Amino acid sequence: MELPAYTLTRKRMKNMRIRVTAPHGEVLVSAPHHVSKKAIDQFVASRASWIAAAQLRAQAAPTPLTTGPEADAARARLRELLPSLIAYWSLAMGADEPTWTIRRMTTRWGSCNAERKHINIALELGRKDEELLEYVVVHEIAHLFVQNHGPQFTALMNQYLPEWRSLRARLNGR
């Protein structure tokens, strides 16, 4: 097995983790302090084929939005679509309408603070189909009721958006 190049970070954690980041496909490995370098190398080498595939996906992904005309257009599109989507789904699901913010997010499509009744939506969703944005809105509003992804959350998603699994797969490029 060939060992891919990687950057190692040691942390207080239980298990090792590998991430491949866009746009260049850099391999980042996190490992507990007590794990030997040899064990880490073996772990990375054992996942070489997964790493190679993840690097190809990362390099093929569009450049993340930060600033400029494309980011401005995505933000404007979200500002146009979100108020009606959030109002509709909040009413349909019986939730108080949350406040919302559009943010540049690198690892999530959205997040929810149930206590503050606030959701964050990833700027990158401005590039996606409206039905994928709708899935994220429903997902985050569902978190106002259930803060985890357990059976109650799944039942809620099934009730309000039965095709949510296929939408999630499309959104995540699967």
C-alpha positions in Angstrom: 0.0 0.0 0.0 1.3 3.4 -0.9 1.2 6.1 1.7 -0.5 9.3 0.6 1.0 12.6 1.8 -0.9 14.0 4.8 -0.8 16.7 7.5 -1.1 15.3 11.0 -2.7 17.0 14.0 -2.7 15.4 17.4 -5.7 16.0 19.6 -7.5 14.8 22.7 -9.8 12.3 20.9 -10.7 8.7 20.9 -10.3 7.6 17.2 -8.3 8.7 14.2 -10.0 10.7 11.5 -9.1 11.6 7.9 -10.5 14.6 5.9 -9.8 15.6 2.4 -10.3 19.3 1.7 -11.2 21.2 -1.4 -10.0 22.7 -3.7 -6.6 20.9 -3.8 -7.5 17.6 -2.1 -5.2 18.1 0.9 -5.3 15.2 3.3 -5.7 16.1 7.0 -5.3 13.4 9.7 -6.3 13.9 13.3 -5.1 11.3 15.8 -5.0 10.8 19.6 -1.7 11.7 21.3 -1.0 8.1 22.3 -1.2 6.6 18.8 2.2 5.9 17.2 3.3 7.4 13.9 3.6 3.9 12.5 0.0 3.1 13.4 -1.1 6.4 11.8 0.8 5.7 8.6 -0.8 2.2 8.5 -4.3 3.8 9.0 -3.7 6.3 6.2 -2.3 3.7 3.9 -5.2 1.3 4.5 -7.5 4.1 3.2 -5.4 5.1 0.2 -8.1 4.2 -2.4 -10.8 6.2 -0.5 -8.4 9.1 -0.2 -7.6 9.1 -3.9 -11.4 9.1 -4.8 -12.0 11.9 -2.3 -9.2 14.0 -3.7 -10.7 13.6 -7.2 -14.1 14.8 -5.9 -12.5 17.7 -4.1 -10.6 18.8 -7.1 -13.7 18.6 -9.3 -15.8 20.6 -6.9 -16.5 24.3 -7.8 -14.4 26.9 -6.1 -16.1 27.8 -2.8 -17.9 31.1 -2.7 -16.3 33.9 -0.7 -16.7 37.3 -2.3 -17.3 38.7 -5.7 -20.2 38.7 -8.2 -21.0 35.0 -8.0 -21.2 35.2 -4.2 -23.3 38.3 -4.4 -25.7 36.6 -6.8 -26.0 33.5 -4.6 -26.7 35.7 -1.6 -29.3 37.7 -3.5 -31.0 34.5 -4.7 -31.2 33.1 -1.1 -32.5 36.4 0.2 -35.3 36.2 -2.4 -36.2 32.5 -1.7 -35.7 32.0 2.0 -38.4 34.2 3.5 -41.3 32.4 1.8 -39.7 28.9 2.3 -39.1 29.5 6.0 -42.6 31.1 6.5 -44.3 28.2 4.6 -42.5 25.3 6.4 -42.6 26.9 9.8 -46.4 27.2 9.5 -46.8 23.7 8.0 -44.7 22.1 10.7 -46.2 24.2 13.6 -43.0 25.9 14.5 -42.4 29.5 15.5 -40.8 31.1 12.5 -37.1 31.2 13.2 -34.7 34.1 12.4 -32.1 33.2 9.8 -28.7 34.2 8.5 -26.8 33.4 5.3 -23.3 32.3 6.2 -20.2 31.0 4.4 -20.1 27.5 5.8 -17.4 25.0 4.7 -18.7 21.7 6.2 -22.4 22.1 6.6 -25.4 23.2 4.5 -27.2 24.6 7.5 -27.3 24.7 11.3 -29.9 25.4 13.9 -29.9 26.9 17.4 -33.2 25.6 18.8 -32.9 27.7 22.0 -32.6 31.0 20.1 -34.9 29.8 17.3 -32.3 30.7 14.7 -31.1 28.9 11.6 -28.0 29.5 9.5 -28.0 28.7 5.8 -24.9 28.1 3.7 -24.2 30.6 1.0 -23.2 27.7 -1.3 -26.9 26.8 -1.4 -27.5 29.8 -3.6 -25.9 27.7 -6.4 -28.2 24.7 -5.9 -31.7 23.8 -7.1 -34.5 25.3 -5.1 -35.8 21.9 -3.9 -32.4 21.2 -2.3 -32.6 24.6 -0.5 -36.1 23.5 0.6 -34.7 20.3 2.0 -32.2 22.2 4.1 -34.9 24.5 5.4 -37.1 21.6 6.4 -34.2 19.8 8.0 -33.2 22.9 10.1 -36.8 23.6 11.1 -37.1 20.0 12.2 -34.2 20.6 14.5 -36.4 23.2 16.4 -38.3 20.1 17.6 -35.6 17.4 17.7 -32.0 18.5 18.2 -30.4 15.2 17.1 -30.8 12.9 14.0 -32.4 10.0 15.9 -35.7 8.2 15.2 -37.9 11.1 16.1 -36.1 13.4 13.7 -36.3 10.8 11.0 -40.0 10.4 11.6 -40.5 14.2 11.4 -38.6 14.4 8.1 -40.6 11.4 6.7 -43.8 13.1 7.7 -43.1 16.5 6.0 -40.7 15.7 3.2 -40.9 11.9 2.4 -38.3 12.2 -0.4 -35.7 13.9 1.9 -33.2 11.0 1.6 -32.9 11.3 -2.1 -32.6 15.1 -1.8 -29.9 14.8 0.8 -28.0 12.3 -1.5 -28.3 14.8 -4.5 -27.1 17.7 -2.3 -24.1 15.7 -1.1 -23.2 14.6 -4.6 -24.1 10.9 -4.2 
